[in-house]
């Protein structure tokens, strides 16, 4: 049985979160028991991005295995939330200094305010020991995501949504060595503008494999 060490990280902009929940009472009253029938996607297929092969002078993040955001269906809140988590947890120990670096690569599906808040943040790397060990093997993460079942998933007024996303990752060393990773539970907050969804906030809990 795997052992996990729990870490908690919060990446919220108060204004954005208030916007998500405005006019709908408390969070408890907004919860729905199931996801909307119109959105049946329960997982994102993590296909490699189309990128050039790494060379001695340049290196592609995770050798091009991070989810390609150009493939996400922006009309689906579920797909956007899962794509956000898939990219956020795709790290390359040779290029990334902290966990937030992965999230910043999801810029195209984040609101401008949320992106700027994260880009300017000075958050520490909660997985520093993992990153340090992975760096010895020039490792990057392999990521799997799925929708978290239950009443976390909410639709609010047609243009706001919350999606629960479960994520697992492990490290793949470029020397062939595999290293333990962890899992995360995300609550992703989204808004729809001009018919497409974008991420405006997220709160998450990390569980590090021992």
N, C-alpha and C positions, 0 to 999 in steps of 0.2 A: 504494500500500500504506500502511495506517495504521501510524504509529509509536506505541509505547506506552512510558510510563515506569512502572516497577514500584514500588509502595509495598506495604508489608506491615503489616497491622493485626491484632491479636489481641484478641478479646473473650471471655476464658475465666474462669470461676470455678473454681479448682482443685478444690474439693469437688464441684462439679457434674460436672466432667469425670471425676474419679475415680469418681463414681457410675456414669457411663455405661459405664466400662470395667471395673468391678470384677468379679472372678470369671471373667474371660474371657481371661486371659493377656495377652500383648502385643497391641498394636494390629494388628501384621502377621498374627497368627493369627486375628484376628476378621474379617478381610476376606473378602467373598464376591465371586465373579466376576460376578454379575449381580444386578439388583434382584429382589425377590420377585415371583412371577407374579401374586399377588393384587393388586398395585398396578401398574397399567399406565399411570397418568398420567405424562406426560413433560414437561408444561408447564402453567403456570397462565395462564388467560385473564385478562388485566388489564383488567377492566371498571371504569368510573368509579364511585366511591362516590356514593350519592344524597345530595347536599348542596345547600344554598342557594347561589345565585349570589353572587360577591363583590360587595361594595358599597364605597363610599368609607370606611365606618366599620369593616367587618369583611372579612376575606379568608379564603377556604377554602384549605387547604394544596393546592398544585399545582392550583388550580381544580377540586378534586374528582376528579382523575384517578388518585389513589393507589388501590391495590387495596383493595377492601372486605373486611375481615376477616370480616364476618358471612357471607360466601359460601363460606368455606373448609370443606372436609370434614375435621373434626377426627379422624375415624377413620383417616385416611390420613397416615402419616408423611411421605410424599413431598409431598402437597399442603400440609401445614403448613410444611414446610421451604421450599418455593418461595414460599408466601405471606409468610413471614417475610422472605425476601430481597427480594421485590417491594416490601414496605413499607419495609424498611430503606434502600433506595436511592432512595426517592421523596422528594426534597428540594425545598424551596422557598426560594430565596435571600433572599426578603423576610421569612421567618419563622424560618429555621434558621440557627444560628450555627456548627454543627459537624455532622459526619456522624452522630454518635451520636443526634442529634435524630430522625432518620428511624427508627432502630431502636426508640427509646422509644415510637413510635406503634404498635409491634407488641405492646404490653403484654398484650393479651388472649390471646395465644398463647405468652407467655413464662412461665417459672416465676417465682414471686414473688422468689426469691433472685436469679436472674439479672437480672431487671428492676431490682431495688434496687441491685445492683452497678453496672449501667450508668448508672442515674440519678445515683448518687453519684460516678461517676468524673470525673476532671478531664482526660480525654484531649484532646489538641489536634486541630484540624481538619487532617487530612492532605491535604485538597483545598482549602485556603484560597484559593489563587490562582484555582481554578475557581469557587469560590463568589463571590469578589470580582468576577470578570468577569461572571458570571451576574447578579449584583445590579444591574449597570449596565443590564441589560435586563429586570429584574424576572423573571428566569427560574426555571423549575422543571424537574425531570427527567422524561423519559419513559422507562419501564423495561420491559425484556423479560427474562424468566427461563426457564430450561430445566434439566432434570436433567443433571448431568455424568455421562457414561457411565464405566464402569470399576469397580474394586474399592473405590472410596471408599464406595460405598453398602453399608451393613451392617445386619443385624438381629441383635439380641443378646437372648437369653432371652425373646423375645416382648414385652418391655415397654421395650426400649431400642433406639435406632436412630441411624445416622449417614447423612446424605444429602449428596451433593455437588450444589451448585447453581451454575450459570453465569448471570451477570447482565451485561446491557449497559444503559447509559444514555446519553442525550444531553440537552442543555439546550434548552428551548423558551422563548424570550423572549416576554413579553406584548406586546412591540412588534413581534413577527413574526420576530425574528432567532433563528436556530438556532445553537447553540454546541456545540463538541465536548465529549464526556463521557469515558467510559471503560468498562472491564469489570472484573468481579470473579469470583473463584473462592472459594466458601464451602464449608466443611465444617460442616454444621449438626448438632448433637447434640440428640437428643430423648428424652423419656421419656413413657410412657403411664400416665395415672392416671385411674381410673374410666372407662376405655374411650376416652379422648381423649388426643391427643398434645400436648405442649408443648415449647418450645425451652428447653434448659437451658444451652447454651453454643454458641459459634461461633468458628471461626478463619477468617480470610480473607486473600486477597492482592488488592490493587487494582492495576489497570493503567490509567494515565491517558493518554488520547489527546493527542498533540502537536498 
